[in-house]
Amino acid sequence: MSTPAPSTSPAFSSADLPEGDPFAPSKTALRVFALLGFPLLAVAWVLFAVIVLNQAYSGDGASGPLAGAAQGALMLSPLAGLVSFCLPDTPGHRARRAVIWIQYGLLVAGPVLAAVDFS
């Protein structure tokens, strides 16, 4: 019995490789992050409401002046998310990434500002 001769062709061909750089910045990934901000926004609104209502019932019956700023931040967060999702390809990856950072920063700022409001 003889053993079969080893194959001279490689185990994979160049057709199996992806066309572009797999580590290149992806606008699809950034759009997914922009869309993930919307369910997180619902969580932030509930957290904001719990904090403000707790302050109102445990204190003098009114929330402080930072509650309005917190609500404004939560209102601007979905606007930034829509801008980052719908931003054309012309400004580039860096601009879309910056707008997503702004979106998540506003998202976190809402409950944080409400929680810091001690008056």
C-alpha positions as CSV (number, residue, x, y, z in Angstrom):
1,M,0.0,0.0,0.0
2,S,1.2,3.4,-0.8
3,T,0.4,6.6,1.0
4,P,-1.4,9.3,-1.0
5,A,0.8,12.1,-2.3
6,P,0.5,15.4,-0.4
7,S,-1.5,18.0,-2.1
8,T,0.4,20.9,-3.7
9,S,-2.5,23.3,-3.6
10,P,-2.8,25.4,-0.5
11,A,-5.6,24.8,2.1
12,F,-7.2,28.1,1.2
13,S,-7.1,30.4,-1.7
14,S,-6.9,34.1,-2.0
15,A,-10.6,34.1,-3.0
16,D,-11.4,33.1,0.6
17,L,-9.9,36.3,2.1
18,P,-12.0,39.4,2.5
19,E,-11.6,42.2,0.0
20,G,-10.8,45.0,2.4
21,D,-8.9,45.4,5.6
22,P,-10.8,43.7,8.4
23,F,-9.4,46.1,11.0
24,A,-10.5,49.2,9.0
25,P,-12.9,51.6,10.8
26,S,-16.5,50.5,10.0
27,K,-19.3,53.0,9.6
28,T,-21.7,50.1,10.1
29,A,-20.4,49.5,13.6
30,L,-20.7,53.1,14.4
31,R,-24.3,53.1,13.2
32,V,-25.0,50.1,15.5
33,F,-23.6,52.1,18.4
34,A,-25.8,55.0,17.5
35,L,-28.9,52.8,17.5
36,L,-27.9,51.1,20.8
37,G,-28.1,54.5,22.4
38,F,-31.9,54.6,22.0
39,P,-32.7,51.6,24.3
40,L,-30.2,53.0,26.7
41,L,-32.0,56.3,26.5
42,A,-35.2,54.6,27.8
43,V,-33.2,53.3,30.8
44,A,-31.7,56.8,31.4
45,W,-35.2,58.4,31.3
46,V,-36.5,55.9,33.9
47,L,-33.4,56.4,36.1
48,F,-33.9,60.2,35.7
49,A,-37.6,60.0,36.8
50,V,-36.7,57.8,39.8
51,I,-34.1,60.2,41.0
52,V,-36.2,63.3,40.5
53,L,-39.3,61.8,42.1
54,N,-37.2,60.6,45.0
55,Q,-35.8,64.0,45.5
56,A,-39.3,65.6,45.3
57,Y,-40.9,63.3,47.8
58,S,-38.0,63.1,50.3
59,G,-37.2,66.8,50.2
60,D,-39.2,70.0,50.1
61,G,-41.5,68.8,47.3
62,A,-39.6,70.3,44.4
63,S,-36.6,69.2,42.4
64,G,-33.6,71.6,42.1
65,P,-32.4,73.7,39.2
66,L,-30.2,71.0,37.7
67,A,-33.3,68.8,36.9
68,G,-34.0,71.1,34.0
69,A,-30.5,70.8,32.7
70,A,-30.6,67.0,33.1
71,Q,-33.9,66.8,31.2
72,G,-32.4,69.0,28.4
73,A,-29.4,66.7,28.1
74,L,-31.7,63.7,27.8
75,M,-33.7,65.5,25.1
76,L,-30.6,66.3,23.1
77,S,-29.2,62.7,23.3
78,P,-31.6,61.2,20.7
79,L,-31.0,64.2,18.4
80,A,-27.3,63.5,18.5
81,G,-28.0,59.8,17.9
82,L,-30.1,60.6,14.8
83,V,-27.4,62.9,13.5
84,S,-24.7,60.3,13.9
85,F,-26.9,57.6,12.3
86,C,-27.9,59.7,9.3
87,L,-24.6,61.5,8.9
88,P,-23.4,61.2,5.3
89,D,-20.0,59.6,4.5
90,T,-18.5,62.9,3.5
91,P,-17.3,64.1,7.0
92,G,-15.7,60.8,7.7
93,H,-15.3,58.3,10.5
94,R,-13.9,60.8,13.0
95,A,-16.9,63.1,12.8
96,R,-19.4,60.2,13.2
97,R,-17.4,58.9,16.2
98,A,-17.4,62.3,17.8
99,V,-21.1,62.7,17.5
100,I,-21.6,59.2,19.1
101,W,-19.4,60.3,22.0
102,I,-21.6,63.4,22.4
103,Q,-24.7,61.2,22.3
104,Y,-23.5,58.9,25.1
105,G,-22.1,61.8,27.1
106,L,-25.5,63.5,27.1
107,L,-27.1,60.2,27.9
108,V,-25.0,59.8,31.0
109,A,-25.2,63.5,31.9
110,G,-29.0,63.4,32.4
111,P,-29.1,61.0,35.4
112,V,-25.8,62.3,36.8
113,L,-27.0,65.9,36.8
114,A,-30.3,64.9,38.4
115,A,-28.5,62.9,41.1
116,V,-26.1,65.8,41.9
117,D,-28.9,68.2,42.3
118,F,-29.1,68.5,46.1
119,S,-31.5,71.4,46.6
